[in-house]
């Protein structure tokens, strides 16, 4: 089962925006699999959105939030 994990800062995205991200990522994974001859895997794609606490993530070694 293909899984996509997306980590975002807490409260950075609304529920609707997270829904759009999930739909877009699912479409991308399913589209790529189809182009590579893997068939329609859409029903098997799992997307997990994890929200981090303030200070729970970094870019370039610099803690953010």
mmCIF file of the N, C-alpha and C atoms, coordinates in Angstrom:
data_MODEL
# 
_entry.id   MODEL 
# 
loop_
_atom_site.group_PDB 
_atom_site.id 
_atom_site.type_symbol 
_atom_site.label_atom_id 
_atom_site.label_alt_id 
_atom_site.label_comp_id 
_atom_site.label_asym_id 
_atom_site.label_entity_id 
_atom_site.label_seq_id 
_atom_site.pdbx_PDB_ins_code 
_atom_site.Cartn_x 
_atom_site.Cartn_y 
_atom_site.Cartn_z 
_atom_site.occupancy 
_atom_site.B_iso_or_equiv 
_atom_site.pdbx_formal_charge 
_atom_site.auth_seq_id 
_atom_site.auth_comp_id 
_atom_site.auth_asym_id 
_atom_site.auth_atom_id 
_atom_site.pdbx_PDB_model_num 
ATOM 1   N N  . UNK A 1 1  ? 0.842   -1.165 0.000   1.00 0.00 ? 1  UNK A N  1 
ATOM 2   C CA . UNK A 1 1  ? 0.000   0.000  0.000   1.00 0.00 ? 1  UNK A CA 1 
ATOM 3   C C  . UNK A 1 1  ? 0.895   1.238  0.000   1.00 0.00 ? 1  UNK A C  1 
ATOM 4   N N  . UNK A 1 2  ? 0.787   2.114  -0.983  1.00 0.00 ? 2  UNK A N  1 
ATOM 5   C CA . UNK A 1 2  ? 1.569   3.347  -1.005  1.00 0.00 ? 2  UNK A CA 1 
ATOM 6   C C  . UNK A 1 2  ? 1.109   4.293  0.103   1.00 0.00 ? 2  UNK A C  1 
ATOM 7   N N  . UNK A 1 3  ? 2.086   4.859  0.810   1.00 0.00 ? 3  UNK A N  1 
ATOM 8   C CA . UNK A 1 3  ? 1.784   5.813  1.880   1.00 0.00 ? 3  UNK A CA 1 
ATOM 9   C C  . UNK A 1 3  ? 2.570   7.090  1.658   1.00 0.00 ? 3  UNK A C  1 
ATOM 10  N N  . UNK A 1 4  ? 1.909   8.205  1.893   1.00 0.00 ? 4  UNK A N  1 
ATOM 11  C CA . UNK A 1 4  ? 2.541   9.519  1.815   1.00 0.00 ? 4  UNK A CA 1 
ATOM 12  C C  . UNK A 1 4  ? 2.376   10.159 3.186   1.00 0.00 ? 4  UNK A C  1 
ATOM 13  N N  . UNK A 1 5  ? 3.486   10.622 3.749   1.00 0.00 ? 5  UNK A N  1 
ATOM 14  C CA . UNK A 1 5  ? 3.446   11.317 5.039   1.00 0.00 ? 5  UNK A CA 1 
ATOM 15  C C  . UNK A 1 5  ? 3.818   12.774 4.818   1.00 0.00 ? 5  UNK A C  1 
ATOM 16  N N  . UNK A 1 6  ? 2.957   13.654 5.263   1.00 0.00 ? 6  UNK A N  1 
ATOM 17  C CA . UNK A 1 6  ? 3.154   15.088 5.116   1.00 0.00 ? 6  UNK A CA 1 
ATOM 18  C C  . UNK A 1 6  ? 3.162   15.698 6.507   1.00 0.00 ? 6  UNK A C  1 
ATOM 19  N N  . UNK A 1 7  ? 4.253   16.374 6.855   1.00 0.00 ? 7  UNK A N  1 
ATOM 20  C CA . UNK A 1 7  ? 4.367   17.029 8.155   1.00 0.00 ? 7  UNK A CA 1 
ATOM 21  C C  . UNK A 1 7  ? 4.273   18.535 7.943   1.00 0.00 ? 7  UNK A C  1 
ATOM 22  N N  . UNK A 1 8  ? 3.360   19.156 8.664   1.00 0.00 ? 8  UNK A N  1 
ATOM 23  C CA . UNK A 1 8  ? 3.136   20.597 8.541   1.00 0.00 ? 8  UNK A CA 1 
ATOM 24  C C  . UNK A 1 8  ? 3.106   21.222 9.933   1.00 0.00 ? 8  UNK A C  1 
ATOM 25  N N  . UNK A 1 9  ? 3.400   22.517 10.028  1.00 0.00 ? 9  UNK A N  1 
ATOM 26  C CA . UNK A 1 9  ? 3.279   23.200 11.321  1.00 0.00 ? 9  UNK A CA 1 
ATOM 27  C C  . UNK A 1 9  ? 1.819   23.189 11.799  1.00 0.00 ? 9  UNK A C  1 
ATOM 28  N N  . UNK A 1 10 ? 1.635   23.050 13.097  1.00 0.00 ? 10 UNK A N  1 
ATOM 29  C CA . UNK A 1 10 ? 0.283   23.022 13.664  1.00 0.00 ? 10 UNK A CA 1 
ATOM 30  C C  . UNK A 1 10 ? -0.482  24.287 13.278  1.00 0.00 ? 10 UNK A C  1 
ATOM 31  N N  . UNK A 1 11 ? -1.700  24.098 12.849  1.00 0.00 ? 11 UNK A N  1 
ATOM 32  C CA . UNK A 1 11 ? -2.639  25.170 12.483  1.00 0.00 ? 11 UNK A CA 1 
ATOM 33  C C  . UNK A 1 11 ? -2.203  26.007 11.279  1.00 0.00 ? 11 UNK A C  1 
ATOM 34  N N  . UNK A 1 12 ? -1.221  25.529 10.501  1.00 0.00 ? 12 UNK A N  1 
ATOM 35  C CA . UNK A 1 12 ? -0.777  26.275 9.317   1.00 0.00 ? 12 UNK A CA 1 
ATOM 36  C C  . UNK A 1 12 ? -1.759  26.115 8.157   1.00 0.00 ? 12 UNK A C  1 
ATOM 37  N N  . UNK A 1 13 ? -2.500  25.027 8.140   1.00 0.00 ? 13 UNK A N  1 
ATOM 38  C CA . UNK A 1 13 ? -3.430  24.734 7.050   1.00 0.00 ? 13 UNK A CA 1 
ATOM 39  C C  . UNK A 1 13 ? -4.810  24.463 7.638   1.00 0.00 ? 13 UNK A C  1 
ATOM 40  N N  . UNK A 1 14 ? -5.838  24.988 6.992   1.00 0.00 ? 14 UNK A N  1 
ATOM 41  C CA . UNK A 1 14 ? -7.205  24.719 7.438   1.00 0.00 ? 14 UNK A CA 1 
ATOM 42  C C  . UNK A 1 14 ? -7.584  23.285 7.076   1.00 0.00 ? 14 UNK A C  1 
ATOM 43  N N  . UNK A 1 15 ? -8.690  22.831 7.616   1.00 0.00 ? 15 UNK A N  1 
ATOM 44  C CA . UNK A 1 15 ? -9.188  21.479 7.314   1.00 0.00 ? 15 UNK A CA 1 
ATOM 45  C C  . UNK A 1 15 ? -9.435  21.333 5.812   1.00 0.00 ? 15 UNK A C  1 
ATOM 46  N N  . UNK A 1 16 ? -9.997  22.369 5.199   1.00 0.00 ? 16 UNK A N  1 
ATOM 47  C CA . UNK A 1 16 ? -10.273 22.336 3.758   1.00 0.00 ? 16 UNK A CA 1 
ATOM 48  C C  . UNK A 1 16 ? -8.975  22.276 2.957   1.00 0.00 ? 16 UNK A C  1 
ATOM 49  N N  . UNK A 1 17 ? -7.978  23.062 3.366   1.00 0.00 ? 17 UNK A N  1 
ATOM 50  C CA . UNK A 1 17 ? -6.691  23.057 2.661   1.00 0.00 ? 17 UNK A CA 1 
ATOM 51  C C  . UNK A 1 17 ? -6.001  21.702 2.786   1.00 0.00 ? 17 UNK A C  1 
ATOM 52  N N  . UNK A 1 18 ? -6.079  21.093 3.960   1.00 0.00 ? 18 UNK A N  1 
ATOM 53  C CA . UNK A 1 18 ? -5.488  19.759 4.126   1.00 0.00 ? 18 UNK A CA 1 
ATOM 54  C C  . UNK A 1 18 ? -6.209  18.751 3.231   1.00 0.00 ? 18 UNK A C  1 
ATOM 55  N N  . UNK A 1 19 ? -7.514  18.900 3.093   1.00 0.00 ? 19 UNK A N  1 
ATOM 56  C CA . UNK A 1 19 ? -8.272  18.027 2.191   1.00 0.00 ? 19 UNK A CA 1 
ATOM 57  C C  . UNK A 1 19 ? -7.810  18.175 0.750   1.00 0.00 ? 19 UNK A C  1 
ATOM 58  N N  . UNK A 1 20 ? -7.539  19.425 0.341   1.00 0.00 ? 20 UNK A N  1 
ATOM 59  C CA . UNK A 1 20 ? -7.039  19.670 -1.019  1.00 0.00 ? 20 UNK A CA 1 
ATOM 60  C C  . UNK A 1 20 ? -5.645  19.076 -1.205  1.00 0.00 ? 20 UNK A C  1 
ATOM 61  N N  . UNK A 1 21 ? -4.787  19.226 -0.200  1.00 0.00 ? 21 UNK A N  1 
ATOM 62  C CA . UNK A 1 21 ? -3.448  18.625 -0.269  1.00 0.00 ? 21 UNK A CA 1 
ATOM 63  C C  . UNK A 1 21 ? -3.530  17.111 -0.413  1.00 0.00 ? 21 UNK A C  1 
ATOM 64  N N  . UNK A 1 22 ? -4.395  16.499 0.378   1.00 0.00 ? 22 UNK A N  1 
ATOM 65  C CA . UNK A 1 22 ? -4.564  15.043 0.329   1.00 0.00 ? 22 UNK A CA 1 
ATOM 66  C C  . UNK A 1 22 ? -5.038  14.611 -1.052  1.00 0.00 ? 22 UNK A C  1 
ATOM 67  N N  . UNK A 1 23 ? -6.031  15.308 -1.596  1.00 0.00 ? 23 UNK A N  1 
ATOM 68  C CA . UNK A 1 23 ? -6.550  14.963 -2.924  1.00 0.00 ? 23 UNK A CA 1 
ATOM 69  C C  . UNK A 1 23 ? -5.469  15.119 -3.988  1.00 0.00 ? 23 UNK A C  1 
ATOM 70  N N  . UNK A 1 24 ? -4.693  16.203 -3.916  1.00 0.00 ? 24 UNK A N  1 
ATOM 71  C CA . UNK A 1 24 ? -3.647  16.455 -4.905  1.00 0.00 ? 24 UNK A CA 1 
ATOM 72  C C  . UNK A 1 24 ? -2.549  15.405 -4.833  1.00 0.00 ? 24 UNK A C  1 
ATOM 73  N N  . UNK A 1 25 ? -2.121  15.062 -3.612  1.00 0.00 ? 25 UNK A N  1 
ATOM 74  C CA . UNK A 1 25 ? -1.075  14.048 -3.457  1.00 0.00 ? 25 UNK A CA 1 
ATOM 75  C C  . UNK A 1 25 ? -1.559  12.669 -3.906  1.00 0.00 ? 25 UNK A C  1 
ATOM 76  N N  . UNK A 1 26 ? -2.809  12.347 -3.597  1.00 0.00 ? 26 UNK A N  1 
ATOM 77  C CA . UNK A 1 26 ? -3.383  11.070 -4.044  1.00 0.00 ? 26 UNK A CA 1 
ATOM 78  C C  . UNK A 1 26 ? -3.431  11.013 -5.566  1.00 0.00 ? 26 UNK A C  1 
ATOM 79  N N  . UNK A 1 27 ? -3.885  12.097 -6.195  1.00 0.00 ? 27 UNK A N  1 
ATOM 80  C CA . UNK A 1 27 ? -3.927  12.160 -7.661  1.00 0.00 ? 27 UNK A CA 1 
ATOM 81  C C  . UNK A 1 27 ? -2.540  11.988 -8.265  1.00 0.00 ? 27 UNK A C  1 
ATOM 82  N N  . UNK A 1 28 ? -1.546  12.643 -7.658  1.00 0.00 ? 28 UNK A N  1 
ATOM 83  C CA . UNK A 1 28 ? -0.173  12.555 -8.185  1.00 0.00 ? 28 UNK A CA 1 
ATOM 84  C C  . UNK A 1 28 ? 0.357   11.131 -8.105  1.00 0.00 ? 28 UNK A C  1 
ATOM 85  N N  . UNK A 1 29 ? 0.172   10.480 -6.971  1.00 0.00 ? 29 UNK A N  1 
ATOM 86  C CA . UNK A 1 29 ? 0.665   9.102  -6.800  1.00 0.00 ? 29 UNK A CA 1 
ATOM 87  C C  . UNK A 1 29 ? -0.056  8.148  -7.741  1.00 0.00 ? 29 UNK A C  1 
ATOM 88  N N  . UNK A 1 30 ? -1.368  8.279  -7.834  1.00 0.00 ? 30 UNK A N  1 
ATOM 89  C CA . UNK A 1 30 ? -2.151  7.404  -8.707  1.00 0.00 ? 30 UNK A CA 1 
ATOM 90  C C  . UNK A 1 30 ? -1.799  7.651  -10.170 1.00 0.00 ? 30 UNK A C  1 
ATOM 91  N N  . UNK A 1 31 ? -1.617  8.907  -10.542 1.00 0.00 ? 31 UNK A N  1 
ATOM 92  C CA . UNK A 1 31 ? -1.252  9.235  -11.915 1.00 0.00 ? 31 UNK A CA 1 
ATOM 93  C C  . UNK A 1 31 ? 0.102   8.680  -12.291 1.00 0.00 ? 31 UNK A C  1 
ATOM 94  N N  . UNK A 1 32 ? 1.080   8.812  -11.408 1.00 0.00 ? 32 UNK A N  1 
ATOM 95  C CA . UNK A 1 32 ? 2.416   8.283  -11.667 1.00 0.00 ? 32 UNK A CA 1 
ATOM 96  C C  . UNK A 1 32 ? 2.369   6.766  -11.828 1.00 0.00 ? 32 UNK A C  1 
ATOM 97  N N  . UNK A 1 33 ? 1.654   6.095  -10.922 1.00 0.00 ? 33 UNK A N  1 
ATOM 98  C CA . UNK A 1 33 ? 1.552   4.634  -11.005 1.00 0.00 ? 33 UNK A CA 1 
ATOM 99  C C  . UNK A 1 33 ? 0.905   4.207  -12.315 1.00 0.00 ? 33 UNK A C  1 
ATOM 100 N N  . UNK A 1 34 ? -0.128  4.917  -12.719 1.00 0.00 ? 34 UNK A N  1 
ATOM 101 C CA . UNK A 1 34 ? -0.807  4.592  -13.974 1.00 0.00 ? 34 UNK A CA 1 
ATOM 102 C C  . UNK A 1 34 ? 0.125   4.769  -15.170 1.00 0.00 ? 34 UNK A C  1 
ATOM 103 N N  . UNK A 1 35 ? 0.892   5.872  -15.180 1.00 0.00 ? 35 UNK A N  1 
ATOM 104 C CA . UNK A 1 35 ? 1.838   6.125  -16.276 1.00 0.00 ? 35 UNK A CA 1 
ATOM 105 C C  . UNK A 1 35 ? 2.922   5.058  -16.351 1.00 0.00 ? 35 UNK A C  1 
ATOM 106 N N  . UNK A 1 36 ? 3.264   4.489  -15.214 1.00 0.00 ? 36 UNK A N  1 
ATOM 107 C CA . UNK A 1 36 ? 4.310   3.464  -15.163 1.00 0.00 ? 36 UNK A CA 1 
ATOM 108 C C  . UNK A 1 36 ? 3.748   2.055  -15.353 1.00 0.00 ? 36 UNK A C  1 
ATOM 109 N N  . UNK A 1 37 ? 2.470   1.956  -15.705 1.00 0.00 ? 37 UNK A N  1 
ATOM 110 C CA . UNK A 1 37 ? 1.862   0.663  -15.984 1.00 0.00 ? 37 UNK A CA 1 
ATOM 111 C C  . UNK A 1 37 ? 1.489   -0.145 -14.757 1.00 0.00 ? 37 UNK A C  1 
ATOM 112 N N  . UNK A 1 38 ? 1.331   0.507  -13.629 1.00 0.00 ? 38 UNK A N  1 
ATOM 113 C CA . UNK A 1 38 ? 1.000   -0.193 -12.380 1.00 0.00 ? 38 UNK A CA 1 
ATOM 114 C C  . UNK A 1 38 ? -0.502  -0.323 -12.165 1.00 0.00 ? 38 UNK A C  1 
ATOM 115 N N  . UNK A 1 39 ? -1.281  0.248  -13.050 1.00 0.00 ? 39 UNK A N  1 
ATOM 116 C CA . UNK A 1 39 ? -2.729  0.171  -12.927 1.00 0.00 ? 39 UNK A CA 1 
ATOM 117 C C  . UNK A 1 39 ? -3.289  1.267  -12.034 1.00 0.00 ? 39 UNK A C  1 
ATOM 118 N N  . UNK A 1 40 ? -4.549  1.115  -11.688 1.00 0.00 ? 40 UNK A N  1 
ATOM 119 C CA . UNK A 1 40 ? -5.239  2.106  -10.865 1.00 0.00 ? 40 UNK A CA 1 
ATOM 120 C C  . UNK A 1 40 ? -5.049  1.750  -9.390  1.00 0.00 ? 40 UNK A C  1 
ATOM 121 N N  . UNK A 1 41 ? -4.177  2.486  -8.711  1.00 0.00 ? 41 UNK A N  1 
ATOM 122 C CA . UNK A 1 41 ? -3.895  2.198  -7.308  1.00 0.00 ? 41 UNK A CA 1 
ATOM 123 C C  . UNK A 1 41 ? -4.573  3.187  -6.359  1.00 0.00 ? 41 UNK A C  1 
ATOM 124 N N  . UNK A 1 42 ? -5.372  4.088  -6.908  1.00 0.00 ? 42 UNK A N  1 
ATOM 125 C CA . UNK A 1 42 ? -5.982  5.158  -6.105  1.00 0.00 ? 42 UNK A CA 1 
ATOM 126 C C  . UNK A 1 42 ? -6.585  4.647  -4.797  1.00 0.00 ? 42 UNK A C  1 
ATOM 127 N N  . UNK A 1 43 ? -7.292  3.553  -4.845  1.00 0.00 ? 43 UNK A N  1 
ATOM 128 C CA . UNK A 1 43 ? -7.974  3.048  -3.642  1.00 0.00 ? 43 UNK A CA 1 
ATOM 129 C C  . UNK A 1 43 ? -7.005  2.565  -2.569  1.00 0.00 ? 43 UNK A C  1 
ATOM 130 N N  . UNK A 1 44 ? -5.727  2.409  -2.921  1.00 0.00 ? 44 UNK A N  1 
ATOM 131 C CA . UNK A 1 44 ? -4.742  1.918  -1.969  1.00 0.00 ? 44 UNK A CA 1 
ATOM 132 C C  . UNK A 1 44 ? -3.819  3.008  -1.432  1.00 0.00 ? 44 UNK A C  1 
ATOM 133 N N  . UNK A 1 45 ? -3.913  4.224  -1.950  1.00 0.00 ? 45 UNK A N  1 
ATOM 134 C CA . UNK A 1 45 ? -3.022  5.314  -1.543  1.00 0.00 ? 45 UNK A CA 1 
ATOM 135 C C  . UNK A 1 45 ? -3.491  5.885  -0.197  1.00 0.00 ? 45 UNK A C  1 
ATOM 136 N N  . UNK A 1 46 ? -2.577  5.908  0.762   1.00 0.00 ? 46 UNK A N  1 
ATOM 137 C CA . UNK A 1 46 ? -2.861  6.501  2.071   1.00 0.00 ? 46 UNK A CA 1 
ATOM 138 C C  . UNK A 1 46 ? -2.044  7.772  2.224   1.00 0.00 ? 46 UNK A C  1 
ATOM 139 N N  . UNK A 1 47 ? -2.678  8.831  2.689   1.00 0.00 ? 47 UNK A N  1 
ATOM 140 C CA . UNK A 1 47 ? -1.985  10.087 2.950   1.00 0.00 ? 47 UNK A CA 1 
ATOM 141 C C  . UNK A 1 47 ? -2.209  10.435 4.413   1.00 0.00 ? 47 UNK A C  1 
ATOM 142 N N  . UNK A 1 48 ? -1.111  10.663 5.116   1.00 0.00 ? 48 UNK A N  1 
ATOM 143 C CA . UNK A 1 48 ? -1.163  11.020 6.531   1.00 0.00 ? 48 UNK A CA 1 
ATOM 144 C C  . UNK A 1 48 ? -0.641  12.447 6.686   1.00 0.00 ? 48 UNK A C  1 
ATOM 145 N N  . UNK A 1 49 ? -1.439  13.304 7.299   1.00 0.00 ? 49 UNK A N  1 
ATOM 146 C CA . UNK A 1 49 ? -1.009  14.669 7.571   1.00 0.00 ? 49 UNK A CA 1 
ATOM 147 C C  . UNK A 1 49 ? -0.747  14.753 9.070   1.00 0.00 ? 49 UNK A C  1 
ATOM 148 N N  . UNK A 1 50 ? 0.503   15.046 9.406   1.00 0.00 ? 50 UNK A N  1 
ATOM 149 C CA . UNK A 1 50 ? 0.892   15.175 10.801  1.00 0.00 ? 50 UNK A CA 1 
ATOM 150 C C  . UNK A 1 50 ? 1.215   16.636 11.078  1.00 0.00 ? 50 UNK A C  1 
ATOM 151 N N  . UNK A 1 51 ? 0.660   17.150 12.166  1.00 0.00 ? 51 UNK A N  1 
ATOM 152 C CA . UNK A 1 51 ? 0.942   18.527 12.551  1.00 0.00 ? 51 UNK A CA 1 
ATOM 153 C C  . UNK A 1 51 ? 1.970   18.516 13.683  1.00 0.00 ? 51 UNK A C  1 
ATOM 154 N N  . UNK A 1 52 ? 2.999   19.353 13.547  1.00 0.00 ? 52 UNK A N  1 
ATOM 155 C CA . UNK A 1 52 ? 4.022   19.426 14.573  1.00 0.00 ? 52 UNK A CA 1 
ATOM 156 C C  . UNK A 1 52 ? 3.717   20.559 15.548  1.00 0.00 ? 52 UNK A C  1 
ATOM 157 N N  . UNK A 1 53 ? 4.205   20.404 16.732  1.00 0.00 ? 53 UNK A N  1 
ATOM 158 C CA . UNK A 1 53 ? 4.064   21.458 17.741  1.00 0.00 ? 53 UNK A CA 1 
ATOM 159 C C  . UNK A 1 53 ? 5.041   22.582 17.428  1.00 0.00 ? 53 UNK A C  1 
ATOM 160 N N  . UNK A 1 54 ? 4.820   23.735 18.006  1.00 0.00 ? 54 UNK A N  1 
ATOM 161 C CA . UNK A 1 54 ? 5.753   24.851 17.841  1.00 0.00 ? 54 UNK A CA 1 
ATOM 162 C C  . UNK A 1 54 ? 7.143   24.402 18.271  1.00 0.00 ? 54 UNK A C  1 
ATOM 163 N N  . UNK A 1 55 ? 8.113   24.657 17.432  1.00 0.00 ? 55 UNK A N  1 
ATOM 164 C CA . UNK A 1 55 ? 9.478   24.238 17.714  1.00 0.00 ? 55 UNK A CA 1 
ATOM 165 C C  . UNK A 1 55 ? 9.751   22.794 17.379  1.00 0.00 ? 55 UNK A C  1 
ATOM 166 N N  . UNK A 1 56 ? 8.784   22.127 16.769  1.00 0.00 ? 56 UNK A N  1 
ATOM 167 C CA . UNK A 1 56 ? 8.918   20.709 16.481  1.00 0.00 ? 56 UNK A CA 1 
ATOM 168 C C  . UNK A 1 56 ? 9.430   20.394 15.086  1.00 0.00 ? 56 UNK A C  1 
ATOM 169 N N  . UNK A 1 57 ? 9.959   21.390 14.393  1.00 0.00 ? 57 UNK A N  1 
ATOM 170 C CA . UNK A 1 57 ? 10.477  21.158 13.060  1.00 0.00 ? 57 UNK A CA 1 
ATOM 171 C C  . UNK A 1 57 ? 11.569  22.187 12.761  1.00 0.00 ? 57 UNK A C  1 
ATOM 172 N N  . UNK A 1 58 ? 12.357  21.902 11.735  1.00 0.00 ? 58 UNK A N  1 
ATOM 173 C CA . UNK A 1 58 ? 13.436  22.829 11.384  1.00 0.00 ? 58 UNK A CA 1 
ATOM 174 C C  . UNK A 1 58 ? 13.676  22.813 9.883   1.00 0.00 ? 58 UNK A C  1 
ATOM 175 N N  . UNK A 1 59 ? 14.322  23.860 9.397   1.00 0.00 ? 59 UNK A N  1 
ATOM 176 C CA . UNK A 1 59 ? 14.781  23.953 8.018   1.00 0.00 ? 59 UNK A CA 1 
ATOM 177 C C  . UNK A 1 59 ? 16.227  24.382 8.084   1.00 0.00 ? 59 UNK A C  1 
ATOM 178 N N  . UNK A 1 60 ? 17.094  23.616 7.455   1.00 0.00 ? 60 UNK A N  1 
ATOM 179 C CA . UNK A 1 60 ? 18.504  23.966 7.446   1.00 0.00 ? 60 UNK A CA 1 
ATOM 180 C C  . UNK A 1 60 ? 19.129  24.005 8.836   1.00 0.00 ? 60 UNK A C  1 
ATOM 181 N N  . UNK A 1 61 ? 18.590  23.220 9.753   1.00 0.00 ? 61 UNK A N  1 
ATOM 182 C CA . UNK A 1 61 ? 19.114  23.185 11.092  1.00 0.00 ? 61 UNK A CA 1 
ATOM 183 C C  . UNK A 1 61 ? 18.586  24.269 12.019  1.00 0.00 ? 61 UNK A C  1 
ATOM 184 N N  . UNK A 1 62 ? 17.716  25.124 11.496  1.00 0.00 ? 62 UNK A N  1 
ATOM 185 C CA . UNK A 1 62 ? 17.134  26.201 12.299  1.00 0.00 ? 62 UNK A CA 1 
ATOM 186 C C  . UNK A 1 62 ? 15.732  25.810 12.748  1.00 0.00 ? 62 UNK A C  1 
ATOM 187 N N  . UNK A 1 63 ? 15.533  25.704 14.043  1.00 0.00 ? 63 UNK A N  1 
ATOM 188 C CA . UNK A 1 63 ? 14.222  25.333 14.580  1.00 0.00 ? 63 UNK A CA 1 
ATOM 189 C C  . UNK A 1 63 ? 13.244  26.461 14.315  1.00 0.00 ? 63 UNK A C  1 
ATOM 190 N N  . UNK A 1 64 ? 12.056  26.095 13.823  1.00 0.00 ? 64 UNK A N  1 
ATOM 191 C CA . UNK A 1 64 ? 11.016  27.068 13.498  1.00 0.00 ? 64 UNK A CA 1 
ATOM 192 C C  . UNK A 1 64 ? 9.818   26.894 14.404  1.00 0.00 ? 64 UNK A C  1 
ATOM 193 N N  . UNK A 1 65 ? 8.992   27.897 14.441  1.00 0.00 ? 65 UNK A N  1 
ATOM 194 C CA . UNK A 1 65 ? 7.742   27.815 15.186  1.00 0.00 ? 65 UNK A CA 1 
ATOM 195 C C  . UNK A 1 65 ? 7.876   28.285 16.558  1.00 0.00 ? 65 UNK A C  1 
# 
